[in-house]
Amino acid sequence: MSEVFHNGIVAAIATYAAVNIGRILWPGNDSSLGLKNWFHNQNVDIKYWKNKVCFITGASSGIGEALAILIAKSGGTVIACARRKEKLNQIANMVKDCDGKIIPHKLDVTNISEDDFKTFLQLNIISKFGKLDICVLNAGRGALGLAENLNMDNVKSLYELNVFSVIMQTKALIPVLKKQSNKANIVITSSLVGVLPNPGETLYTSSKHAIHGFFNALRPEVSEFANVLLVCPGPVSTEFGENRISGAVDGTEKGRKKSIYVSAERCAQLYAIAIQEIESKGHTEVWLAKNPFLLFAYLARYTPHLFAYVFKSVAKGMLPKE
Ligand SMILES: NC(=O)c1ccc[n+]([C@@H]2O[C@H](COP(=O)([O-])OP(=O)(O)OC[C@H]3O[C@@H](n4cnc5c(N)ncnc54)[C@H](OP(=O)(O)O)[C@@H]3O)[C@@H](O)[C@H]2O)c1
């Protein structure tokens, strides 16, 4: 009897593992298991987004733009921020006939004090809508180049945007969210490089690792009034490549096949589904990427020794040609 029981348990575990490995490898798979339904049949839930008030930074292009449009089309209100106001106006215009709306604001997140940012939140969100449901801290920039060639001014400016401004905004958001009766969601666009090391992108990789450390430690501090979700995309086709520090030295990008990129629209769809499932599925971190990136993330997180062994042979080929 106990042998039958034992064999049954082993068979159940083996089946579970085989199903999940199949799901990771499934052609076209582009999101972590938490988000994955068979045949990609998940949809953005319009009931969830209706009347939600969302604040998004970096909404003038790429992932932030696609997410803002998707939320507005699903009935939400998006307070959309970036430095390029004209771009934001155009995007707001694109959804003017939808149920929801995009309200553009020119905001340089690296050039605003904590007090001014608090005032911004109060004047443009809380006084107008009485609540803030979802804060998407998405503005960010990449950097490509070997560590020995890093320019310290670039190091500081990248950290200013990818790390310090995000910490400042979070600090300012906490007292606002604490006062609300509804539980809010703080969502950060990290990257799969926050999970995996990316040689040739030491500066960018380190900035996203810092974000993981900060928000994973923050989660229990704010759990009474806010959820914290780290969204980690792999390569997404946006302006990110051109906007990177040392963007001209583009060894890895040029060698990459178009097929490895997830479109900004698909990324935004999975991003929105992850947010709407924070409460029901308890997401704290989601990965949005195609293989082999997704598979590497699983290896790195769950079998670090095997990952280190495999990575040794592929890492050299990932270095930019300078
Ligand atoms: N694309 C990818 O492959 C990829 C992969 C993983 C993670 N990510 C992350 O995704 C996020 C969005 O990047 P993306 O791919 O959508 O790139 P993108 O198209 O270059 O978008 C970056 C956004 O950030 C805004 N921004 C930059 N500096 C800012 C500042 N000082 N103040 C306010 N806004 C600022 C830009 O708007 P303005 O220029 O108008 O200010 C733009 O809207 C970043 O955090 C990035 O690290 C991207």
The ligand as an SDF file (V2000), in Angstrom:
LIG
                    3D

 48 52  0  0  0  0  0  0  0  0999 V2000
   12.2670   47.3840  -23.9670 N   0  0  0  0  0  0  0  0  0  0  0  0
   12.8410   46.4140  -23.3000 C   0  0  0  0  0  0  0  0  0  0  0  0
   13.4510   45.5030  -23.9050 O   0  0  0  0  0  0  0  0  0  0  0  0
   12.7480   46.3670  -21.8020 C   0  0  0  0  0  0  0  0  0  0  0  0
   13.0200   45.1580  -21.1680 C   0  0  0  0  0  0  0  0  0  0  0  0
   12.9280   45.0790  -19.7890 C   0  0  0  0  0  0  0  0  0  0  0  0
   12.5770   46.1820  -19.0490 C   0  0  0  0  0  0  0  0  0  0  0  0
   12.3250   47.3640  -19.6850 N   0  0  0  0  0  0  0  0  0  0  0  0
   11.9620   48.5050  -18.8370 C   0  0  0  0  0  0  0  0  0  0  0  0
   10.7310   49.0170  -19.2760 O   0  0  0  0  0  0  0  0  0  0  0  0
   10.6200   50.3870  -18.9060 C   0  0  0  0  0  0  0  0  0  0  0  0
   10.0790   51.1670  -20.0930 C   0  0  0  0  0  0  0  0  0  0  0  0
   11.0130   51.0810  -21.1520 O   0  0  0  0  0  0  0  0  0  0  0  0
   10.5660   50.9440  -22.6900 P   0  0  0  0  0  0  0  0  0  0  0  0
   11.1170   49.6920  -23.2110 O   0  0  0  0  0  0  0  0  0  0  0  0
    9.1310   51.2160  -22.8460 O   0  0  0  0  0  0  0  0  0  0  0  0
   11.4760   52.1020  -23.3030 O   0  0  0  0  0  0  0  0  0  0  0  0
   11.1350   53.5320  -23.9510 P   0  0  0  0  0  0  0  0  0  0  0  0
   10.2200   53.3580  -25.1150 O   0  0  0  0  0  0  0  0  0  0  0  0
   12.4520   54.1910  -24.1490 O   0  0  0  0  0  0  0  0  0  0  0  0
   10.3160   54.2760  -22.7910 O   0  0  0  0  0  0  0  0  0  0  0  0
   10.9360   54.9070  -21.6920 C   0  0  0  0  0  0  0  0  0  0  0  0
    9.9490   55.8910  -21.1130 C   0  0  0  0  0  0  0  0  0  0  0  0
   10.5550   56.4980  -19.9610 O   0  0  0  0  0  0  0  0  0  0  0  0
   10.3540   57.9050  -20.0540 C   0  0  0  0  0  0  0  0  0  0  0  0
   11.4040   58.6320  -19.3530 N   0  0  0  0  0  0  0  0  0  0  0  0
   12.7470   58.5550  -19.5480 C   0  0  0  0  0  0  0  0  0  0  0  0
   13.3890   59.4060  -18.7270 N   0  0  0  0  0  0  0  0  0  0  0  0
   12.4170   60.0330  -17.9930 C   0  0  0  0  0  0  0  0  0  0  0  0
   12.4350   61.0300  -16.9940 C   0  0  0  0  0  0  0  0  0  0  0  0
   13.5870   61.5740  -16.5520 N   0  0  0  0  0  0  0  0  0  0  0  0
   11.2600   61.4290  -16.4470 N   0  0  0  0  0  0  0  0  0  0  0  0
   10.0930   60.9040  -16.8840 C   0  0  0  0  0  0  0  0  0  0  0  0
   10.0150   59.9570  -17.8330 N   0  0  0  0  0  0  0  0  0  0  0  0
   11.1640   59.5400  -18.3790 C   0  0  0  0  0  0  0  0  0  0  0  0
   10.3490   58.1920  -21.5540 C   0  0  0  0  0  0  0  0  0  0  0  0
    9.6150   59.3770  -21.8360 O   0  0  0  0  0  0  0  0  0  0  0  0
   10.2430   60.8260  -22.1600 P   0  0  0  0  0  0  0  0  0  0  0  0
   11.4710   60.6230  -22.9720 O   0  0  0  0  0  0  0  0  0  0  0  0
    9.1320   61.5070  -22.9100 O   0  0  0  0  0  0  0  0  0  0  0  0
   10.4770   61.4480  -20.8250 O   0  0  0  0  0  0  0  0  0  0  0  0
    9.5650   56.9970  -22.0760 C   0  0  0  0  0  0  0  0  0  0  0  0
    8.1910   57.2430  -21.9950 O   0  0  0  0  0  0  0  0  0  0  0  0
   12.0060   50.8000  -18.4120 C   0  0  0  0  0  0  0  0  0  0  0  0
   12.0060   50.8420  -17.0060 O   0  0  0  0  0  0  0  0  0  0  0  0
   12.9110   49.6780  -18.8960 C   0  0  0  0  0  0  0  0  0  0  0  0
   14.0230   49.5070  -18.0540 O   0  0  0  0  0  0  0  0  0  0  0  0
   12.3960   47.4840  -21.0380 C   0  0  0  0  0  0  0  0  0  0  0  0
  1  2  1  0
  2  3  2  0
  2  4  1  0
  4  5  1  0
  4 48  2  0
  5  6  2  0
  6  7  1  0
  7  8  2  0
  8  9  1  0
  8 48  1  0
  9 10  1  0
  9 46  1  0
 10 11  1  0
 11 12  1  0
 11 44  1  0
 12 13  1  0
 13 14  1  0
 14 15  2  0
 14 16  1  0
 14 17  1  0
 17 18  1  0
 18 19  2  0
 18 20  1  0
 18 21  1  0
 21 22  1  0
 22 23  1  0
 23 24  1  0
 23 42  1  0
 24 25  1  0
 25 26  1  0
 25 36  1  0
 26 27  1  0
 26 35  1  0
 27 28  2  0
 28 29  1  0
 29 30  1  0
 29 35  2  0
 30 31  1  0
 30 32  2  0
 32 33  1  0
 33 34  2  0
 34 35  1  0
 36 37  1  0
 36 42  1  0
 37 38  1  0
 38 39  2  0
 38 40  1  0
 38 41  1  0
 42 43  1  0
 44 45  1  0
 44 46  1  0
 46 47  1  0
M  CHG  2   8   1  16  -1
M  END
$$$$
